[in-house]
Amino acid sequence: MNSELGLWIDHREAIIVRITGPEKTAATTRIESNMESHVRFSGGAAGVSEEDIRDRKFGNHLNAFYDTVVTAIRDADSILIIGPGEAKVELKKRLESHNLGGHIVGVETADKLTEHQVAAKVREHFARQATH
């Protein structure tokens, strides 16, 4: 059985929609990154700026978030990635580094969407694919 999945992602959260069964039921999962919009980290070694430390910790936090998302979607046969900014491209690269790039069927730009809007967009995408 073909496992179809789509997700909307930004640096704060991922909304994952898994399409299952002949009736194309949508099961939704939300993963939070727990990253604040203005991250503040203190401390630093000599010669290392606070900005460098903040950027490194932000990057490490995002990498852990992407790894959690990859673990949640790695069994999908077809993956559609949707999002407003860099996160969708960063996740695509992360999936490719885990040898899952061949499962990606599309990357689309979309502003903030509700869970229902994500589910509708994912259903529509895979319905179009089925007719082609």
C-alpha positions as CSV (number, residue, x, y, z in Angstrom):
1,M,0.0,0.0,0.0
2,N,1.3,3.4,-1.0
3,S,1.8,5.7,2.1
4,E,1.1,9.3,1.2
5,L,2.1,12.1,3.6
6,G,2.3,15.8,3.4
7,L,3.6,18.3,6.0
8,W,3.6,22.0,6.6
9,I,6.8,23.2,8.4
10,D,8.4,26.3,9.7
11,H,11.0,26.7,12.4
12,R,8.4,26.5,15.2
13,E,6.3,23.5,14.2
14,A,5.5,20.8,11.7
15,I,1.9,19.7,10.9
16,I,2.1,16.2,9.4
17,V,-0.9,14.8,7.5
18,R,-0.9,11.1,6.7
19,I,-3.4,10.0,4.0
20,T,-4.7,6.4,4.6
21,G,-7.2,3.9,3.2
22,P,-9.4,3.9,0.2
23,E,-11.5,6.7,1.7
24,K,-8.4,8.9,2.0
25,T,-8.7,9.6,5.7
26,A,-6.3,12.2,7.0
27,A,-4.5,11.6,10.3
28,T,-2.8,14.7,11.6
29,T,0.2,15.0,14.0
30,R,1.8,18.2,15.2
31,I,5.4,18.5,16.3
32,E,6.6,21.6,18.1
33,S,10.2,22.7,17.9
34,N,9.9,24.5,21.3
35,M,12.1,27.3,19.8
36,E,11.2,30.8,20.8
37,S,11.2,33.5,18.1
38,H,13.8,35.5,19.8
39,V,16.2,33.1,21.4
40,R,18.4,34.3,24.2
41,F,21.4,32.3,25.3
42,S,24.0,33.6,27.7
43,G,27.6,32.9,28.3
44,G,30.5,32.6,25.9
45,A,34.2,31.7,25.6
46,A,36.9,34.3,24.8
47,G,36.8,35.3,21.2
48,V,33.3,33.9,20.6
49,S,30.5,36.4,20.2
50,E,27.1,35.9,21.8
51,E,25.7,36.0,18.3
52,D,27.9,33.0,17.2
53,I,26.8,31.0,20.3
54,R,23.2,31.9,19.7
55,D,23.4,30.9,16.1
56,R,25.1,27.6,16.9
57,K,22.6,26.7,19.6
58,F,19.7,27.7,17.3
59,G,21.2,25.4,14.6
60,N,21.6,22.5,17.0
61,H,18.0,23.0,18.2
62,L,16.7,23.0,14.6
63,N,18.7,19.9,13.7
64,A,17.1,18.0,16.6
65,F,13.7,19.3,15.5
66,Y,14.3,18.1,11.9
67,D,15.5,14.7,13.2
68,T,12.3,14.3,15.1
69,V,10.3,15.2,12.0
70,V,12.3,12.8,9.8
71,T,11.8,10.0,12.3
72,A,8.0,10.6,12.2
73,I,7.8,10.6,8.4
74,R,10.5,8.2,7.3
75,D,8.2,5.3,6.5
76,A,6.2,7.3,3.9
77,D,6.4,6.4,0.3
78,S,5.5,9.8,-1.0
79,I,6.2,13.1,0.9
80,L,4.9,16.5,0.0
81,I,6.7,19.4,1.9
82,I,4.9,22.7,2.3
83,G,6.0,25.8,4.2
84,P,6.6,29.6,4.1
85,G,10.3,29.9,4.4
86,E,13.7,28.2,4.7
87,A,12.5,25.3,6.9
88,K,11.0,23.4,4.0
89,V,14.3,23.5,2.1
90,E,16.3,22.6,5.2
91,L,14.0,19.6,5.8
92,K,14.3,18.5,2.1
93,K,18.1,18.5,2.5
94,R,17.8,16.6,5.8
95,L,15.7,14.0,4.1
96,E,18.2,13.7,1.3
97,S,21.0,13.2,3.8
98,H,19.0,10.3,5.2
99,N,18.6,8.7,1.7
100,L,14.9,9.7,1.6
101,G,15.1,12.3,-1.1
102,G,13.5,9.9,-3.6
103,H,10.3,9.9,-1.5
104,I,9.8,13.7,-1.9
105,V,7.1,14.3,-4.5
106,G,7.0,18.1,-4.2
107,V,8.1,21.2,-2.2
108,E,5.6,24.0,-2.2
109,T,5.5,27.5,-0.7
110,A,2.5,28.4,1.5
111,D,1.9,30.8,4.3
112,K,0.6,29.7,7.7
113,L,-2.1,27.1,7.3
114,T,-4.4,25.4,9.8
115,E,-4.4,21.7,10.2
116,H,-7.6,21.4,8.1
117,Q,-6.0,23.6,5.4
118,V,-2.9,21.4,5.3
119,A,-5.0,18.2,5.1
120,A,-7.0,19.7,2.3
121,K,-3.9,20.8,0.4
122,V,-2.3,17.3,0.8
123,R,-5.4,15.5,-0.3
124,E,-5.7,17.7,-3.3
125,H,-2.0,17.2,-4.3
126,F,-2.3,13.4,-4.1
127,A,-5.7,13.4,-5.9
128,R,-4.1,15.3,-8.7
129,Q,-1.1,12.9,-8.8
130,A,-3.5,9.9,-9.0
131,T,-5.2,11.3,-12.1
132,H,-1.9,11.9,-14.0
